[in-house]
Amino acid sequence: MIEDVTTSATREVRAEDHGVKVERSAVGAVRGRDVEIGMAGVGLVLADGDVSLTQGGGRAFVARGDLRIHQGGGGTLLAAGNASISQGGTGSLLTLGAVSVEQGGIGVALGREVRAGGGGIIGIALSPRVAVEQGGRVILGLPQAAIAGAAVGLVAGLVVAISQAMRRR
């Protein structure tokens, strides 16, 4: 059984024993087993199962299962399963499974495997296996991100050391 939420009021939706379907609404928080969001905005999603977002967006998503986004996006996405984005994007996506993006973008992707498909762009891919297909792009992979992090740390350390030396004068 799936609870259907079609109101336009901002509220919290809890349906821990079954799935939740949010459509054409603005909801502050959603909690349930499997969560489907369509043409809606959600602040926080906590799912014991899968999360599916179509033509909508949200601030933060946490799924114990898979996470699928089609024509939408979010801020921070966490999934225990696999995560896929098509025609959408997110700031950061962390998963225990695989990450896949096509015709969209991810700022930082962390997963067992990261794949940038056609039209997919990933800023920083942190994974032991990164695949870039034709038309896909990864700006920084794990080795480049480690080097960039070390360089930023070195520069920050130098700035702190110089400012402390100047204060002593």
C-alpha positions as CSV (number, residue, x, y, z in Angstrom):
1,M,0.0,0.0,0.0
2,I,1.3,3.5,-0.9
3,E,0.2,6.6,0.8
4,D,-0.5,9.3,-1.9
5,V,0.2,12.9,-1.0
6,T,-1.2,15.4,-3.5
7,T,-1.8,18.4,-1.3
8,S,0.2,21.6,-1.9
9,A,0.6,22.2,1.9
10,T,4.0,22.1,3.4
11,R,4.1,19.4,6.1
12,E,5.8,16.3,7.3
13,V,4.7,12.9,5.9
14,R,5.4,9.7,7.8
15,A,4.5,6.3,6.5
16,E,7.0,3.9,8.0
17,D,5.0,0.7,7.3
18,H,4.5,1.3,3.6
19,G,5.6,3.4,0.7
20,V,5.0,7.1,0.2
21,K,4.1,8.8,-3.1
22,V,4.4,12.6,-3.2
23,E,3.1,14.5,-6.2
24,R,2.6,18.1,-7.0
25,S,3.4,19.2,-3.5
26,A,5.9,21.0,-1.3
27,V,6.7,18.8,1.7
28,G,9.1,19.5,4.5
29,A,10.0,15.9,5.3
30,V,9.0,12.5,4.1
31,R,9.7,9.2,5.8
32,G,8.7,5.7,4.6
33,R,9.8,2.4,3.2
34,D,9.9,3.3,-0.6
35,V,9.4,6.9,-1.5
36,E,8.3,8.2,-4.9
37,I,8.4,11.9,-5.6
38,G,6.9,13.4,-8.8
39,M,6.7,17.0,-9.8
40,A,7.3,18.0,-6.1
41,G,9.7,19.6,-3.8
42,V,10.9,17.9,-0.6
43,G,13.2,19.2,2.1
44,L,14.3,15.9,3.6
45,V,13.6,12.3,2.5
46,L,14.4,9.3,4.8
47,A,13.6,6.0,3.2
48,D,14.1,2.5,4.5
49,G,14.0,1.3,0.9
50,D,14.3,2.9,-2.5
51,V,13.8,6.6,-3.5
52,S,12.6,7.6,-6.9
53,L,12.5,11.3,-7.9
54,T,10.9,12.4,-11.2
55,Q,10.6,16.1,-12.2
56,G,11.2,17.4,-8.8
57,G,13.8,18.3,-6.2
58,G,14.9,18.2,-2.7
59,R,17.6,19.3,-0.2
60,A,18.7,15.9,1.3
61,F,17.8,12.3,0.5
62,V,18.8,9.2,2.6
63,A,17.9,5.8,1.2
64,R,18.7,2.4,2.5
65,G,18.1,1.1,-1.0
66,D,18.6,2.5,-4.5
67,L,18.2,6.1,-5.5
68,R,16.9,7.1,-8.9
69,I,16.6,10.7,-10.2
70,H,15.1,11.6,-13.6
71,Q,14.7,15.2,-14.6
72,G,15.3,16.5,-11.1
73,G,18.0,17.1,-8.5
74,G,19.0,17.5,-4.9
75,G,21.6,18.9,-2.6
76,T,23.1,15.9,-0.7
77,L,22.2,12.4,-1.6
78,L,23.1,9.3,0.5
79,A,22.2,5.7,-0.6
80,A,23.1,2.3,0.6
81,G,22.4,0.8,-2.8
82,N,23.1,2.1,-6.3
83,A,22.4,5.7,-7.4
84,S,21.5,6.9,-10.9
85,I,20.8,10.4,-12.3
86,S,19.5,11.1,-15.8
87,Q,18.7,14.7,-16.9
88,G,19.4,16.1,-13.5
89,G,22.0,16.8,-10.9
90,T,23.2,17.1,-7.3
91,G,25.9,18.7,-5.3
92,S,27.1,15.5,-3.6
93,L,26.2,11.9,-3.9
94,L,27.6,9.2,-1.6
95,T,26.7,5.6,-2.0
96,L,27.9,2.1,-1.0
97,G,26.9,0.9,-4.5
98,A,27.5,2.3,-8.0
99,V,27.0,5.9,-9.2
100,S,25.8,6.6,-12.7
101,V,25.0,10.0,-14.4
102,E,23.7,10.7,-17.9
103,Q,22.8,14.1,-19.3
104,G,23.3,15.7,-15.8
105,G,25.9,16.6,-13.3
106,I,27.3,15.7,-9.9
107,G,29.6,17.9,-7.9
108,V,31.2,15.2,-5.8
109,A,30.5,11.5,-6.3
110,L,31.7,8.8,-3.9
111,G,30.9,5.1,-4.6
112,R,32.1,1.6,-5.3
113,E,32.0,2.5,-9.0
114,V,31.4,5.8,-10.7
115,R,30.2,6.2,-14.3
116,A,29.8,9.3,-16.4
117,G,27.6,8.4,-19.4
118,G,26.8,10.6,-22.4
119,G,26.3,14.2,-21.3
120,G,27.2,13.3,-17.8
121,I,29.7,15.5,-15.9
122,I,31.2,14.7,-12.5
123,G,33.4,17.3,-10.7
124,I,35.2,15.0,-8.3
125,A,34.9,11.2,-8.6
126,L,36.1,9.4,-5.5
127,S,36.0,5.7,-6.4
128,P,38.4,2.8,-7.1
129,R,36.7,2.4,-10.5
130,V,35.8,5.4,-12.6
131,A,34.3,4.9,-16.1
132,V,33.9,7.7,-18.6
133,E,31.8,6.9,-21.6
134,Q,31.7,8.8,-24.9
135,G,30.3,12.2,-24.2
136,G,30.9,11.9,-20.4
137,R,33.4,13.9,-18.4
138,V,35.1,13.6,-15.0
139,I,37.0,16.7,-13.9
140,L,39.0,15.1,-11.1
141,G,39.4,11.4,-10.4
142,L,40.7,10.0,-7.1
143,P,44.4,10.5,-7.9
144,Q,43.9,14.1,-9.1
145,A,41.6,14.9,-6.1
146,A,44.3,13.6,-3.7
147,I,46.9,15.7,-5.3
148,A,44.6,18.8,-5.3
149,G,43.7,18.2,-1.6
150,A,47.4,17.9,-0.7
151,A,48.2,21.1,-2.6
152,V,45.3,23.0,-0.9
153,G,46.5,21.8,2.5
154,L,50.0,22.9,1.7
155,V,48.9,26.3,0.6
156,A,46.6,26.7,3.7
157,G,49.5,25.7,5.9
158,L,51.8,28.2,4.3
159,V,49.2,31.0,4.7
160,V,48.8,30.2,8.4
161,A,52.5,30.0,9.0
162,I,53.2,33.3,7.2
163,S,50.3,35.1,9.1
164,Q,51.6,33.9,12.4
165,A,55.1,35.0,11.6
166,M,53.8,38.4,10.6
167,R,51.9,38.7,13.9
168,R,55.0,38.1,15.9
169,R,56.7,41.1,14.4
